[in-house]
């Protein structure tokens, strides 16, 4: 949240800006029930991350320990169980 505050953005906007910066073919589709959230998401297009800021976010995300199945192979196995 501190990084979002530094950028004058919301955490949701930073998340969307990060996804947009990650790959040029990624199109995030955030879900929203309220018009103010839709406006917030649209404003994320105006949040520009430098390469250094992007790498800072990536470095912090890399520190998070993930639990559970996250690979394509694991997902494929689950489909065959149905």
ChimeraX attribute file (.defattr): number of C-alpha atoms within 10 A of each C-alpha:
attribute: neighborCount
match mode: 1-to-1
recipient: residues
	/A:1	11
	/A:2	10
	/A:3	14
	/A:4	15
	/A:5	11
	/A:6	9
	/A:7	16
	/A:8	12
	/A:9	19
	/A:10	20
	/A:11	16
	/A:12	16
	/A:13	21
	/A:14	25
	/A:15	16
	/A:16	22
	/A:17	22
	/A:18	20
	/A:19	16
	/A:20	19
	/A:21	16
	/A:22	14
	/A:23	9
	/A:24	8
	/A:25	9
	/A:26	10
	/A:27	10
	/A:28	12
	/A:29	8
	/A:30	11
	/A:31	9
	/A:32	12
	/A:33	7
	/A:34	8
	/A:35	9
	/A:36	10
	/A:37	14
	/A:38	13
	/A:39	11
	/A:40	15
	/A:41	23
	/A:42	14
	/A:43	15
	/A:44	20
	/A:45	13
	/A:46	11
	/A:47	19
	/A:48	15
	/A:49	16
	/A:50	10
	/A:51	11
	/A:52	9
	/A:53	14
	/A:54	17
	/A:55	14
	/A:56	13
	/A:57	16
	/A:58	13
	/A:59	11
	/A:60	9
	/A:61	10
	/A:62	10
	/A:63	8
	/A:64	8
	/A:65	6
	/A:66	8
	/A:67	6
	/A:68	6
	/A:69	10
	/A:70	9
	/A:71	8
	/A:72	9
	/A:73	9
	/A:74	11
	/A:75	11
	/A:76	10
	/A:77	10
	/A:78	11
	/A:79	8
	/A:80	7
	/A:81	6
	/A:82	5
